[in-house]
Amino acid sequence: MIFDCTAVCALSQVRDETFDAPLALAGTGLWAGILSSGHCRAEAPGSQATNGTPGDLLLCSGSVQLVPQSPCHLLAVQLTGQAADLFCEGLGYSRFVPGTACPGAAELLALLCQDGPTATPQQSRTVYALLCELASADTPPRQLSPLVAAAVEAIRSNYIGLYGVEELSRQLGVSKCHLVRCFSAEMGVSPGKYLTRTRIEAAKLLLLEREYSLEMIAGLCGFSSATYLCRVFKRETGMTPAAWRDSNAPAPTRHLPPQPNEIYL
């Protein structure tokens, strides 16, 4: 082999964990994950403890222990190789970071977790793409006002059952107009648009799981029907859910037909 791409970046382990007791992630390399639900604290040797909320990304060099404050779900991968080692050198300390700093990370994590370790060039490219996406994780987070920060947290933690901006404004104790004005000024999009994008982000993760029908995905992501999901998904991504699923599904393994003169021992 002229070039071993797995020596540069490879997927070593996948963890898909629902937990309400301390969870340990052990080993070398980089642990990268997304906390999809719950609140927990990351404790790693030589690092200050940091708290994670739904939607936050976990970045850890080596071993880490996660201490939940509520039932949690974590999707995580262990990355190894030269590129992962260089990432760990620049990481500084293990911590949770806002998922908004790396908007494409969740999708890449889901792709890696679906396949599991395969040691293929295609998977190494995906690992490298994830490392590149995570490179902006140390960008100083935007300082949000308490109102907008609370709105973002409410949307990301309850996008399934949230009926709309009016309900969100009632929960936060402000008028709809005031919420829309403040949120749009600080986030660059309206709270309604942010809610839609959060639901589409969740739908993409579920679309990678073939056993979920569009009707099930619609219900799990807060859409009223599969028809409405399809309409909004096409508007936001330019593709139907089915087309997006097909284009992002892992390529099937192809086997050449046996040749007439093959000999089996």
PyRosetta script that sets phi, psi and omega in degrees:
from pyrosetta import init, pose_from_sequence

init()
pose = pose_from_sequence("MIFDCTAVCALSQVRDETFDAPLALAGTGLWAGILSSGHCRAEAPGSQATNGTPGDLLLCSGSVQLVPQSPCHLLAVQLTGQAADLFCEGLGYSRFVPGTACPGAAELLALLCQDGPTATPQQSRTVYALLCELASADTPPRQLSPLVAAAVEAIRSNYIGLYGVEELSRQLGVSKCHLVRCFSAEMGVSPGKYLTRTRIEAAKLLLLEREYSLEMIAGLCGFSSATYLCRVFKRETGMTPAAWRDSNAPAPTRHLPPQPNEIYL")
pose.set_psi(1, 127.9)
pose.set_omega(1, -178.4)
pose.set_phi(2, -68.1)
pose.set_psi(2, -40.8)
pose.set_omega(2, -175.8)
pose.set_phi(3, -142.3)
pose.set_psi(3, 125.2)
pose.set_omega(3, 178.6)
pose.set_phi(4, -94.6)
pose.set_psi(4, 98.0)
pose.set_omega(4, -175.8)
pose.set_phi(5, -66.9)
pose.set_psi(5, -25.6)
pose.set_omega(5, -179.0)
pose.set_phi(6, -70.6)
pose.set_psi(6, -18.1)
pose.set_omega(6, 176.1)
pose.set_phi(7, -73.2)
pose.set_psi(7, -21.5)
pose.set_omega(7, 178.9)
pose.set_phi(8, -86.8)
pose.set_psi(8, -48.2)
pose.set_omega(8, 177.2)
pose.set_phi(9, -156.6)
pose.set_psi(9, 132.5)
pose.set_omega(9, -177.1)
pose.set_phi(10, -148.8)
pose.set_psi(10, 156.8)
pose.set_omega(10, 174.9)
pose.set_phi(11, -95.9)
pose.set_psi(11, 121.4)
pose.set_omega(11, -177.8)
pose.set_phi(12, -101.1)
pose.set_psi(12, -32.0)
pose.set_omega(12, -173.8)
pose.set_phi(13, -157.4)
pose.set_psi(13, 148.4)
pose.set_omega(13, 176.8)
pose.set_phi(14, -122.8)
pose.set_psi(14, 136.3)
pose.set_omega(14, 175.5)
pose.set_phi(15, -128.4)
pose.set_psi(15, 122.6)
pose.set_omega(15, 175.0)
pose.set_phi(16, -119.8)
pose.set_psi(16, 98.5)
pose.set_omega(16, -166.6)
pose.set_phi(17, -123.2)
pose.set_psi(17, 130.7)
pose.set_omega(17, 166.3)
pose.set_phi(18, -109.1)
pose.set_psi(18, 123.0)
pose.set_omega(18, -171.4)
pose.set_phi(19, -148.1)
pose.set_psi(19, 148.6)
pose.set_omega(19, 173.5)
pose.set_phi(20, -130.1)
pose.set_psi(20, 11.2)
pose.set_omega(20, 173.5)
pose.set_phi(21, -128.0)
pose.set_psi(21, 161.9)
pose.set_omega(21, -178.2)
pose.set_phi(22, -52.0)
pose.set_psi(22, 136.5)
pose.set_omega(22, -177.5)
pose.set_phi(23, -120.9)
pose.set_psi(23, 129.6)
pose.set_omega(23, -179.7)
pose.set_phi(24, -105.2)
pose.set_psi(24, 133.2)
pose.set_omega(24, 170.5)
pose.set_phi(25, -113.3)
pose.set_psi(25, 117.4)
pose.set_omega(25, -172.3)
pose.set_phi(26, -118.6)
pose.set_psi(26, 159.5)
pose.set_omega(26, 175.2)
pose.set_phi(27, 122.2)
pose.set_psi(27, -175.4)
pose.set_omega(27, 179.9)
pose.set_phi(28, -100.4)
pose.set_psi(28, 179.2)
pose.set_omega(28, -179.9)
pose.set_phi(29, 83.2)
pose.set_psi(29, -157.3)
pose.set_omega(29, -176.9)
pose.set_phi(30, -111.9)
pose.set_psi(30, 127.3)
pose.set_omega(30, 168.9)
pose.set_phi(31, -94.6)
pose.set_psi(31, 123.2)
pose.set_omega(31, 177.0)
pose.set_phi(32, -126.8)
pose.set_psi(32, 130.9)
pose.set_omega(32, -177.6)
pose.set_phi(33, -155.2)
pose.set_psi(33, 171.9)
pose.set_omega(33, 176.4)
pose.set_phi(34, -126.9)
pose.set_psi(34, 131.1)
pose.set_omega(34, 177.5)
pose.set_phi(35, -88.1)
pose.set_psi(35, 103.6)
pose.set_omega(35, -174.6)
pose.set_phi(36, -84.6)
pose.set_psi(36, -20.3)
pose.set_omega(36, 176.8)
pose.set_phi(37, -156.5)
pose.set_psi(37, 155.2)
pose.set_omega(37, 177.9)
pose.set_phi(38, 87.9)
pose.set_psi(38, 176.6)
pose.set_omega(38, 178.9)
pose.set_phi(39, -129.3)
pose.set_psi(39, 133.2)
pose.set_omega(39, 178.6)
pose.set_phi(40, -151.8)
pose.set_psi(40, 169.6)
pose.set_omega(40, -178.2)
pose.set_phi(41, -116.0)
pose.set_psi(41, 134.2)
pose.set_omega(41, 177.6)
pose.set_phi(42, -97.0)
pose.set_psi(42, 124.9)
pose.set_omega(42, 179.6)
pose.set_phi(43, -123.7)
pose.set_psi(43, 117.5)
pose.set_omega(43, -179.1)
pose.set_phi(44, -129.7)
pose.set_psi(44, 147.1)
pose.set_omega(44, 179.1)
pose.set_phi(45, -56.9)
pose.set_psi(45, 130.6)
pose.set_omega(45, 177.9)
pose.set_phi(46, 77.5)
pose.set_psi(46, 6.9)
pose.set_omega(46, -178.8)
pose.set_phi(47, -125.5)
pose.set_psi(47, 150.8)
pose.set_omega(47, 173.8)
pose.set_phi(48, -75.6)
pose.set_psi(48, 145.6)
pose.set_omega(48, 179.7)
pose.set_phi(49, -69.8)
pose.set_psi(49, 139.5)
pose.set_omega(49, 176.7)
pose.set_phi(50, -129.4)
pose.set_psi(50, 150.2)
pose.set_omega(50, -179.2)
pose.set_phi(51, -98.1)
pose.set_psi(51, 141.6)
pose.set_omega(51, 179.2)
pose.set_phi(52, -116.1)
pose.set_psi(52, 143.5)
pose.set_omega(52, 176.7)
pose.set_phi(53, -123.3)
pose.set_psi(53, 166.4)
pose.set_omega(53, -178.4)
pose.set_phi(54, -52.8)
pose.set_psi(54, 131.3)
pose.set_omega(54, -179.4)
pose.set_phi(55, 95.5)
pose.set_psi(55, -10.5)
pose.set_omega(55, 179.8)
pose.set_phi(56, -77.3)
pose.set_psi(56, 153.0)
pose.set_omega(56, 178.1)
pose.set_phi(57, -101.5)
pose.set_psi(57, 138.8)
pose.set_omega(57, 175.1)
pose.set_phi(58, -99.0)
pose.set_psi(58, 127.5)
pose.set_omega(58, 175.2)
pose.set_phi(59, -127.0)
pose.set_psi(59, 118.8)
pose.set_omega(59, -174.2)
pose.set_phi(60, -140.9)
pose.set_psi(60, 129.4)
pose.set_omega(60, 174.2)
pose.set_phi(61, -91.1)
pose.set_psi(61, 108.1)
pose.set_omega(61, -178.3)
pose.set_phi(62, 85.2)
pose.set_psi(62, -144.5)
pose.set_omega(62, -172.7)
pose.set_phi(63, -83.6)
pose.set_psi(63, 151.3)
pose.set_omega(63, 178.0)
pose.set_phi(64, -150.9)
pose.set_psi(64, 149.9)
pose.set_omega(64, 173.1)
pose.set_phi(65, -116.7)
pose.set_psi(65, 131.6)
pose.set_omega(65, 179.9)
pose.set_phi(66, -105.3)
pose.set_psi(66, 123.1)
pose.set_omega(66, -178.2)
pose.set_phi(67, -109.8)
pose.set_psi(67, 108.9)
pose.set_omega(67, -175.1)
pose.set_phi(68, -78.4)
pose.set_psi(68, 143.0)
pose.set_omega(68, 170.3)
pose.set_phi(69, -97.8)
pose.set_psi(69, -13.0)
pose.set_omega(69, 176.5)
pose.set_phi(70, -155.7)
pose.set_psi(70, 165.6)
pose.set_omega(70, 177.8)
pose.set_phi(71, -54.2)
pose.set_psi(71, 132.8)
pose.set_omega(71, -173.4)
pose.set_phi(72, -125.9)
pose.set_psi(72, 157.7)
pose.set_omega(72, 169.6)
pose.set_phi(73, -129.7)
pose.set_psi(73, 130.0)
pose.set_omega(73, -178.6)
pose.set_phi(74, -130.0)
pose.set_psi(74, 133.1)
pose.set_omega(74, 172.2)
pose.set_phi(75, -112.6)
pose.set_psi(75, 117.9)
pose.set_omega(75, -172.2)
pose.set_phi(76, -140.1)
pose.set_psi(76, 153.2)
pose.set_omega(76, 177.0)
pose.set_phi(77, -131.1)
pose.set_psi(77, 148.3)
pose.set_omega(77, 174.9)
pose.set_phi(78, -104.6)
pose.set_psi(78, 119.5)
pose.set_omega(78, -176.2)
pose.set_phi(79, -109.1)
pose.set_psi(79, 137.1)
pose.set_omega(79, -179.5)
pose.set_phi(80, -130.2)
pose.set_psi(80, 173.8)
pose.set_omega(80, -180.0)
pose.set_phi(81, 110.3)
pose.set_psi(81, 174.7)
pose.set_omega(81, -175.0)
pose.set_phi(82, -62.5)
pose.set_psi(82, -41.2)
pose.set_omega(82, -179.3)
pose.set_phi(83, -65.5)
pose.set_psi(83, -40.3)
pose.set_omega(83, 177.8)
pose.set_phi(84, -65.4)
pose.set_psi(84, -38.5)
pose.set_omega(84, 178.7)
pose.set_phi(85, -64.5)
pose.set_psi(85, -41.2)
pose.set_omega(85, 178.3)
pose.set_phi(86, -65.4)
pose.set_psi(86, -37.0)
pose.set_omega(86, 176.8)
pose.set_phi(87, -61.8)
pose.set_psi(87, -44.2)
pose.set_omega(87, -179.5)
pose.set_phi(88, -63.0)
pose.set_psi(88, -36.2)
pose.set_omega(88, 178.8)
pose.set_phi(89, -63.0)
pose.set_psi(89, -36.7)
pose.set_omega(89, -179.8)
pose.set_phi(90, -85.5)
pose.set_psi(90, -11.9)
pose.set_omega(90, -176.1)
pose.set_phi(91, -65.9)
pose.set_psi(91, -36.7)
pose.set_omega(91, -179.9)
pose.set_phi(92, 86.6)
pose.set_psi(92, -70.8)
pose.set_omega(92, 178.1)
pose.set_phi(93, -147.2)
pose.set_psi(93, 153.3)
pose.set_omega(93, -178.5)
pose.set_phi(94, -72.3)
pose.set_psi(94, 140.7)
pose.set_omega(94, -175.4)
pose.set_phi(95, -170.1)
pose.set_psi(95, 167.3)
pose.set_omega(95, 166.7)
pose.set_phi(96, -89.3)
pose.set_psi(96, 142.4)
pose.set_omega(96, 175.6)
pose.set_phi(97, -131.3)
pose.set_psi(97, 155.0)
pose.set_omega(97, 179.8)
pose.set_phi(98, -62.0)
pose.set_psi(98, 133.4)
pose.set_omega(98, 179.3)
pose.set_phi(99, -64.8)
pose.set_psi(99, -23.8)
pose.set_omega(99, -179.9)
pose.set_phi(100, -65.5)
pose.set_psi(100, -19.6)
pose.set_omega(100, 178.6)
pose.set_phi(101, -71.9)
pose.set_psi(101, -22.8)
pose.set_omega(101, -178.2)
pose.set_phi(102, -135.4)
pose.set_psi(102, 74.5)
pose.set_omega(102, -171.3)
pose.set_phi(103, -63.2)
pose.set_psi(103, -23.1)
pose.set_omega(103, -179.0)
pose.set_phi(104, -91.7)
pose.set_psi(104, -2.5)
pose.set_omega(104, -174.2)
pose.set_phi(105, -66.8)
pose.set_psi(105, -39.8)
pose.set_omega(105, -176.3)
pose.set_phi(106, -60.5)
pose.set_psi(106, -41.7)
pose.set_omega(106, -179.3)
pose.set_phi(107, -65.8)
pose.set_psi(107, -42.6)
pose.set_omega(107, 179.0)
pose.set_phi(108, -67.2)
pose.set_psi(108, -38.5)
pose.set_omega(108, 176.3)
pose.set_phi(109, -60.7)
pose.set_psi(109, -43.1)
pose.set_omega(109, -179.5)
pose.set_phi(110, -63.7)
pose.set_psi(110, -39.4)
pose.set_omega(110, 178.2)
pose.set_phi(111, -62.6)
pose.set_psi(111, -43.3)
pose.set_omega(111, 180.0)
pose.set_phi(112, -67.3)
pose.set_psi(112, -40.5)
pose.set_omega(112, -178.3)
pose.set_phi(113, -68.2)
pose.set_psi(113, -30.4)
pose.set_omega(113, -179.0)
pose.set_phi(114, -67.0)
pose.set_psi(114, -41.0)
pose.set_omega(114, -177.5)
pose.set_phi(115, -81.5)
pose.set_psi(115, -35.6)
pose.set_omega(115, -170.3)
pose.set_phi(116, 75.0)
pose.set_psi(116, 173.3)
pose.set_omega(116, -178.4)
pose.set_phi(117, -61.7)
pose.set_psi(117, 124.6)
pose.set_omega(117, 179.8)
pose.set_phi(118, -126.1)
pose.set_psi(118, -15.5)
pose.set_omega(118, 179.3)
pose.set_phi(119, 55.7)
pose.set_psi(119, 42.9)
pose.set_omega(119, 178.0)
pose.set_phi(120, -109.9)
pose.set_psi(120, 156.8)
pose.set_omega(120, 176.1)
pose.set_phi(121, -57.8)
pose.set_psi(121, -37.4)
pose.set_omega(121, 179.6)
pose.set_phi(122, -62.5)
pose.set_psi(122, -42.5)
pose.set_omega(122, 179.6)
pose.set_phi(123, -68.5)
pose.set_psi(123, -37.1)
pose.set_omega(123, 177.1)
pose.set_phi(124, -61.6)
pose.set_psi(124, -36.6)
pose.set_omega(124, 177.1)
pose.set_phi(125, -64.5)
pose.set_psi(125, -39.6)
pose.set_omega(125, 178.9)
pose.set_phi(126, -67.0)
pose.set_psi(126, -40.8)
pose.set_omega(126, 176.7)
pose.set_phi(127, -61.0)
pose.set_psi(127, -44.0)
pose.set_omega(127, 179.7)
pose.set_phi(128, -64.1)
pose.set_psi(128, -39.8)
pose.set_omega(128, 177.8)
pose.set_phi(129, -62.0)
pose.set_psi(129, -38.7)
pose.set_omega(129, 178.0)
pose.set_phi(130, -65.3)
pose.set_psi(130, -43.1)
pose.set_omega(130, 178.5)
pose.set_phi(131, -61.6)
pose.set_psi(131, -39.7)
pose.set_omega(131, 177.7)
pose.set_phi(132, -65.1)
pose.set_psi(132, -39.6)
pose.set_omega(132, 179.3)
pose.set_phi(133, -65.9)
pose.set_psi(133, -38.3)
pose.set_omega(133, -178.9)
pose.set_phi(134, -76.4)
pose.set_psi(134, -9.3)
pose.set_omega(134, -176.7)
pose.set_phi(135, -62.6)
pose.set_psi(135, -23.7)
pose.set_omega(135, -179.3)
pose.set_phi(136, -91.9)
pose.set_psi(136, 9.0)
pose.set_omega(136, -176.5)
pose.set_phi(137, -65.9)
pose.set_psi(137, -23.4)
pose.set_omega(137, -179.1)
pose.set_phi(138, -89.8)
pose.set_psi(138, 7.2)
pose.set_omega(138, 174.9)
pose.set_phi(139, -64.4)
pose.set_psi(139, 128.5)
pose.set_omega(139, -178.7)
pose.set_phi(140, -53.2)
pose.set_psi(140, 126.5)
pose.set_omega(140, -178.4)
pose.set_phi(141, -64.9)
pose.set_psi(141, 146.5)
pose.set_omega(141, 177.4)
pose.set_phi(142, -64.1)
pose.set_psi(142, 132.4)
pose.set_omega(142, 178.8)
pose.set_phi(143, -80.4)
pose.set_psi(143, 110.1)
pose.set_omega(143, -178.8)
pose.set_phi(144, -96.3)
pose.set_psi(144, 151.5)
pose.set_omega(144, 173.6)
pose.set_phi(145, -67.4)
pose.set_psi(145, 157.1)
pose.set_omega(145, 179.5)
pose.set_phi(146, -54.6)
pose.set_psi(146, -38.0)
pose.set_omega(146, -179.3)
pose.set_phi(147, -64.9)
pose.set_psi(147, -48.9)
pose.set_omega(147, -177.6)
pose.set_phi(148, -69.4)
pose.set_psi(148, -38.7)
pose.set_omega(148, 176.9)
pose.set_phi(149, -61.0)
pose.set_psi(149, -40.8)
pose.set_omega(149, 178.4)
pose.set_phi(150, -66.6)
pose.set_psi(150, -37.2)
pose.set_omega(150, 179.2)
pose.set_phi(151, -65.9)
pose.set_psi(151, -43.7)
pose.set_omega(151, 178.5)
pose.set_phi(152, -61.1)
pose.set_psi(152, -45.6)
pose.set_omega(152, 179.7)
pose.set_phi(153, -62.0)
pose.set_psi(153, -42.8)
pose.set_omega(153, -179.6)
pose.set_phi(154, -63.8)
pose.set_psi(154, -40.4)
pose.set_omega(154, 179.9)
pose.set_phi(155, -67.0)
pose.set_psi(155, -47.7)
pose.set_omega(155, -175.1)
pose.set_phi(156, -71.1)
pose.set_psi(156, -27.1)
pose.set_omega(156, -178.9)
pose.set_phi(157, -91.8)
pose.set_psi(157, -14.1)
pose.set_omega(157, -176.6)
pose.set_phi(158, -142.5)
pose.set_psi(158, 36.9)
pose.set_omega(158, -179.0)
pose.set_phi(159, -66.7)
pose.set_psi(159, -21.6)
pose.set_omega(159, -179.5)
pose.set_phi(160, -71.1)
pose.set_psi(160, -46.1)
pose.set_omega(160, -174.0)
pose.set_phi(161, -98.6)
pose.set_psi(161, -0.3)
pose.set_omega(161, -177.9)
pose.set_phi(162, -80.3)
pose.set_psi(162, 121.3)
pose.set_omega(162, -174.7)
pose.set_phi(163, -78.3)
pose.set_psi(163, -27.7)
pose.set_omega(163, 179.9)
pose.set_phi(164, 166.6)
pose.set_psi(164, -172.2)
pose.set_omega(164, -175.0)
pose.set_phi(165, -67.8)
pose.set_psi(165, -33.7)
pose.set_omega(165, 179.2)
pose.set_phi(166, -62.4)
pose.set_psi(166, -44.8)
pose.set_omega(166, 178.0)
pose.set_phi(167, -64.5)
pose.set_psi(167, -40.0)
pose.set_omega(167, 179.6)
pose.set_phi(168, -62.3)
pose.set_psi(168, -42.5)
pose.set_omega(168, -179.6)
pose.set_phi(169, -65.6)
pose.set_psi(169, -35.4)
pose.set_omega(169, 177.1)
pose.set_phi(170, -65.9)
pose.set_psi(170, -42.1)
pose.set_omega(170, 178.9)
pose.set_phi(171, -60.6)
pose.set_psi(171, -36.1)
pose.set_omega(171, -176.8)
pose.set_phi(172, -89.0)
pose.set_psi(172, -6.6)
pose.set_omega(172, 175.9)
pose.set_phi(173, 74.1)
pose.set_psi(173, 30.7)
pose.set_omega(173, 177.8)
pose.set_phi(174, -132.4)
pose.set_psi(174, 168.6)
pose.set_omega(174, 177.7)
pose.set_phi(175, -75.7)
pose.set_psi(175, 156.0)
pose.set_omega(175, 179.1)
pose.set_phi(176, -61.0)
pose.set_psi(176, -43.4)
pose.set_omega(176, -178.5)
pose.set_phi(177, -61.7)
pose.set_psi(177, -42.0)
pose.set_omega(177, -180.0)
pose.set_phi(178, -65.9)
pose.set_psi(178, -42.3)
pose.set_omega(178, -179.9)
pose.set_phi(179, -63.4)
pose.set_psi(179, -46.8)
pose.set_omega(179, -179.1)
pose.set_phi(180, -61.3)
pose.set_psi(180, -42.5)
pose.set_omega(180, -178.7)
pose.set_phi(181, -64.0)
pose.set_psi(181, -48.6)
pose.set_omega(181, -178.3)
pose.set_phi(182, -67.9)
pose.set_psi(182, -44.5)
pose.set_omega(182, -177.4)
pose.set_phi(183, -63.4)
pose.set_psi(183, -46.2)
pose.set_omega(183, -177.9)
pose.set_phi(184, -64.4)
pose.set_psi(184, -37.3)
pose.set_omega(184, -179.4)
pose.set_phi(185, -66.2)
pose.set_psi(185, -38.2)
pose.set_omega(185, -175.5)
pose.set_phi(186, -90.0)
pose.set_psi(186, -33.4)
pose.set_omega(186, -175.0)
pose.set_phi(187, -100.0)
pose.set_psi(187, -15.7)
pose.set_omega(187, -179.5)
pose.set_phi(188, 83.1)
pose.set_psi(188, -5.0)
pose.set_omega(188, 175.7)
pose.set_phi(189, -139.7)
pose.set_psi(189, 160.1)
pose.set_omega(189, 177.8)
pose.set_phi(190, -73.1)
pose.set_psi(190, 159.8)
pose.set_omega(190, 177.0)
pose.set_phi(191, -62.4)
pose.set_psi(191, -32.2)
pose.set_omega(191, 177.6)
pose.set_phi(192, -65.2)
pose.set_psi(192, -41.3)
pose.set_omega(192, 178.5)
pose.set_phi(193, -67.3)
pose.set_psi(193, -39.1)
pose.set_omega(193, 179.2)
pose.set_phi(194, -65.2)
pose.set_psi(194, -39.3)
pose.set_omega(194, 177.3)
pose.set_phi(195, -62.5)
pose.set_psi(195, -43.7)
pose.set_omega(195, 179.2)
pose.set_phi(196, -62.3)
pose.set_psi(196, -45.0)
pose.set_omega(196, -179.2)
pose.set_phi(197, -65.0)
pose.set_psi(197, -35.6)
pose.set_omega(197, 177.1)
pose.set_phi(198, -64.7)
pose.set_psi(198, -40.6)
pose.set_omega(198, 177.8)
pose.set_phi(199, -66.6)
pose.set_psi(199, -39.5)
pose.set_omega(199, 178.4)
pose.set_phi(200, -65.3)
pose.set_psi(200, -39.4)
pose.set_omega(200, 177.1)
pose.set_phi(201, -59.5)
pose.set_psi(201, -43.3)
pose.set_omega(201, 178.6)
pose.set_phi(202, -67.9)
pose.set_psi(202, -38.5)
pose.set_omega(202, 179.9)
pose.set_phi(203, -63.2)
pose.set_psi(203, -38.1)
pose.set_omega(203, 179.3)
pose.set_phi(204, -61.2)
pose.set_psi(204, -41.1)
pose.set_omega(204, 179.1)
pose.set_phi(205, -63.1)
pose.set_psi(205, -41.4)
pose.set_omega(205, -179.2)
pose.set_phi(206, -73.0)
pose.set_psi(206, -29.7)
pose.set_omega(206, 179.2)
pose.set_phi(207, -64.0)
pose.set_psi(207, -25.1)
pose.set_omega(207, 178.8)
pose.set_phi(208, -73.3)
pose.set_psi(208, -13.8)
pose.set_omega(208, 176.8)
pose.set_phi(209, -96.9)
pose.set_psi(209, 109.4)
pose.set_omega(209, -172.2)
pose.set_phi(210, -63.6)
pose.set_psi(210, -22.9)
pose.set_omega(210, -175.5)
pose.set_phi(211, -75.9)
pose.set_psi(211, -11.2)
pose.set_omega(211, -179.2)
pose.set_phi(212, -88.9)
pose.set_psi(212, 124.5)
pose.set_omega(212, 174.3)
pose.set_phi(213, -78.4)
pose.set_psi(213, 164.5)
pose.set_omega(213, 178.7)
pose.set_phi(214, -62.5)
pose.set_psi(214, -35.0)
pose.set_omega(214, 178.9)
pose.set_phi(215, -64.8)
pose.set_psi(215, -41.4)
pose.set_omega(215, 178.0)
pose.set_phi(216, -65.8)
pose.set_psi(216, -43.2)
pose.set_omega(216, -179.9)
pose.set_phi(217, -62.8)
pose.set_psi(217, -41.5)
pose.set_omega(217, 178.6)
pose.set_phi(218, -57.4)
pose.set_psi(218, -47.1)
pose.set_omega(218, -179.3)
pose.set_phi(219, -65.4)
pose.set_psi(219, -37.7)
pose.set_omega(219, -178.0)
pose.set_phi(220, -75.0)
pose.set_psi(220, -15.6)
pose.set_omega(220, -177.1)
pose.set_phi(221, -111.7)
pose.set_psi(221, 3.8)
pose.set_omega(221, 175.7)
pose.set_phi(222, 91.4)
pose.set_psi(222, 10.9)
pose.set_omega(222, 176.6)
pose.set_phi(223, -91.0)
pose.set_psi(223, 145.9)
pose.set_omega(223, -174.4)
pose.set_phi(224, -71.6)
pose.set_psi(224, -24.5)
pose.set_omega(224, -179.1)
pose.set_phi(225, -161.7)
pose.set_psi(225, 166.0)
pose.set_omega(225, 177.2)
pose.set_phi(226, -65.6)
pose.set_psi(226, -34.3)
pose.set_omega(226, 179.0)
pose.set_phi(227, -62.7)
pose.set_psi(227, -43.9)
pose.set_omega(227, 179.7)
pose.set_phi(228, -67.3)
pose.set_psi(228, -39.7)
pose.set_omega(228, 176.1)
pose.set_phi(229, -57.5)
pose.set_psi(229, -46.7)
pose.set_omega(229, -178.7)
pose.set_phi(230, -61.3)
pose.set_psi(230, -41.5)
pose.set_omega(230, -178.0)
pose.set_phi(231, -66.1)
pose.set_psi(231, -46.3)
pose.set_omega(231, -178.8)
pose.set_phi(232, -69.5)
pose.set_psi(232, -40.5)
pose.set_omega(232, -179.5)
pose.set_phi(233, -61.1)
pose.set_psi(233, -44.1)
pose.set_omega(233, 179.4)
pose.set_phi(234, -64.4)
pose.set_psi(234, -39.9)
pose.set_omega(234, 180.0)
pose.set_phi(235, -65.3)
pose.set_psi(235, -38.8)
pose.set_omega(235, -175.1)
pose.set_phi(236, -83.3)
pose.set_psi(236, -31.7)
pose.set_omega(236, -173.5)
pose.set_phi(237, -114.0)
pose.set_psi(237, -15.8)
pose.set_omega(237, -176.2)
pose.set_phi(238, 82.1)
pose.set_psi(238, 4.1)
pose.set_omega(238, -179.9)
pose.set_phi(239, -134.7)
pose.set_psi(239, 153.5)
pose.set_omega(239, 172.3)
pose.set_phi(240, -75.2)
pose.set_psi(240, 158.7)
pose.set_omega(240, 177.0)
pose.set_phi(241, -56.2)
pose.set_psi(241, -40.2)
pose.set_omega(241, -179.1)
pose.set_phi(242, -64.4)
pose.set_psi(242, -43.1)
pose.set_omega(242, 179.7)
pose.set_phi(243, -66.5)
pose.set_psi(243, -39.8)
pose.set_omega(243, 178.8)
pose.set_phi(244, -64.5)
pose.set_psi(244, -41.9)
pose.set_omega(244, 179.3)
pose.set_phi(245, -61.5)
pose.set_psi(245, -44.6)
pose.set_omega(245, -178.8)
pose.set_phi(246, -65.6)
pose.set_psi(246, -38.7)
pose.set_omega(246, -177.0)
pose.set_phi(247, -75.8)
pose.set_psi(247, -20.1)
pose.set_omega(247, -177.9)
pose.set_phi(248, -108.8)
pose.set_psi(248, -2.4)
pose.set_omega(248, 177.7)
pose.set_phi(249, -71.6)
pose.set_psi(249, 148.0)
pose.set_omega(249, 178.1)
pose.set_phi(250, -64.5)
pose.set_psi(250, 143.9)
pose.set_omega(250, -179.5)
pose.set_phi(251, -66.1)
pose.set_psi(251, 134.2)
pose.set_omega(251, 179.3)
pose.set_phi(252, -67.0)
pose.set_psi(252, 147.7)
pose.set_omega(252, 176.9)
pose.set_phi(253, -72.1)
pose.set_psi(253, 127.0)
pose.set_omega(253, -178.8)
pose.set_phi(254, -103.8)
pose.set_psi(254, 134.9)
pose.set_omega(254, 178.4)
pose.set_phi(255, -114.5)
pose.set_psi(255, 130.5)
pose.set_omega(255, 178.1)
pose.set_phi(256, -71.6)
pose.set_psi(256, 143.8)
pose.set_omega(256, 177.5)
pose.set_phi(257, -65.1)
pose.set_psi(257, 146.6)
pose.set_omega(257, -179.7)
pose.set_phi(258, -62.9)
pose.set_psi(258, 142.5)
pose.set_omega(258, 177.6)
pose.set_phi(259, -84.7)
pose.set_psi(259, 151.7)
pose.set_omega(259, -176.8)
pose.set_phi(260, -59.0)
pose.set_psi(260, -30.8)
pose.set_omega(260, -176.0)
pose.set_phi(261, -96.8)
pose.set_psi(261, 11.4)
pose.set_omega(261, 178.6)
pose.set_phi(262, -70.8)
pose.set_psi(262, 144.1)
pose.set_omega(262, 179.6)
pose.set_phi(263, -117.5)
pose.set_psi(263, 126.1)
pose.set_omega(263, 179.3)
pose.set_phi(264, -105.5)
pose.set_psi(264, 133.0)
pose.set_omega(264, -179.6)
pose.set_phi(265, -107.5)
pose.dump_pdb("model.pdb")
